[in-house]
Amino acid sequence: MDIIKINDNISLRYIRMDKLKTTSIAVFIHRPLKKDEASYNALLPLVLKSGTELCPDRAAVARYLDNLYGATMGATTIKCGEDHVIYFDAETISDRYAPEGEPLTADLLKLLMSALFAPKTENGAFDEKTVELEKKNAIDKIAAFMNDKRQYAADRCRQETARGTDFAISRLGDADIIKNITSRSLYDYYRRIMTSSVIDIYICGDTDIKAAEAAVKEYTDGLSFTAADIPKTEIITRKYGELHEVTEEMDVAQGKLAIGFITNVKPTDADYPALIVMNSVFGAGAHSKLFNNVREKLSLAYYAGSQLERYKGMIIVNAGIEFKNFQKAYDETLVQLEEIKKGNISEHEFTSSIVAIVNNYRSFLDDQRALATTSLMNRVAGRDKTIDEMIESIEKVTPEDVTAVANKLQLDTSYFLTGKGAE
């Protein structure tokens, strides 16, 4: 990866890949995850991509992208620990396939830079109609997320396991706060953060990087930036205590059980690769103990799996169950973890986990977006490993390493989403 420093805040990171016929651009704007900022962060990218000085409305943006042979551009937010990242994603065909030799990547980058540094404004504020429309879209996203009860339950368990930290704040913001954001207050917030945030621009593909650098500098030269750092995040550590139990009632036909464990392992720790394998053995795939025992053998769940939250040192188990099976499914989940702690890991479970993780990493080498996000995640986590190095570290993990790291896990939270009046 070639890194070009645009200024103290902005870096252009070029990952050369000529095996695909496309080039991807990812822009990551790093903000601290805070309650008073999260809703602004969630709304801002939606407004910025809807109109710029270069393309003043949605229709003009669409025409510009069409003229780049069907290029695409999207915007959202992602959450990496306490790093709330405003994320722009764009893609075009590679410059070398441009019919007339057009600098497609640089032209697409100009649209992105225009969205970031030259948005459409009127009277010292964003366009009011655009803001009102995107406020509705942002609130609809929150509602859609809540309607996906499988995803909702897992996220609620993350929030409860991370209680007392800013990680409990939703990346989508709060609907009531979003309702009260005005075109002027959003613009004032935008002006404050755009020159006081770390901004990583990734280009993955085959392009003229000098032309891309010029496209960025066209919009950033002359601006005054305040030096910033990537927000820091720490794993959760908590003394052993009583189980934190949360039950919510909603109008649902199927119960959702989620269990939060604290891993006590940082992404930079030597036994982090073993933790990745341990999570796979536990619940990340059809080879796992949760899938084959809680779901298949005992029929206690419609689905059952686990997910590692690397930045905060958590593993979240999520299962869809009959209301009456709550205690049985909960108990059996702990039994399966105890089996790993005792070293009762079959050769199939272990080998399948290693193969699944390695194959997943190798797939990144053919995925431009995955290469960019993997690099981003390494930056946020404070580690510097190539995909090949990550694969090597996984292949060195032994069953004994998995057992040792499993014994660091600490049961913390039980979350149950049940039906109204369910017994």
Summary of the structure (lengths in Angstrom):
residues: 423
radius of gyration: 23.1
end to end distance: 56.6
largest distance: 67.8
contacts: 1456
relative contact order: 0.16
helix: 47%
strand: 22%
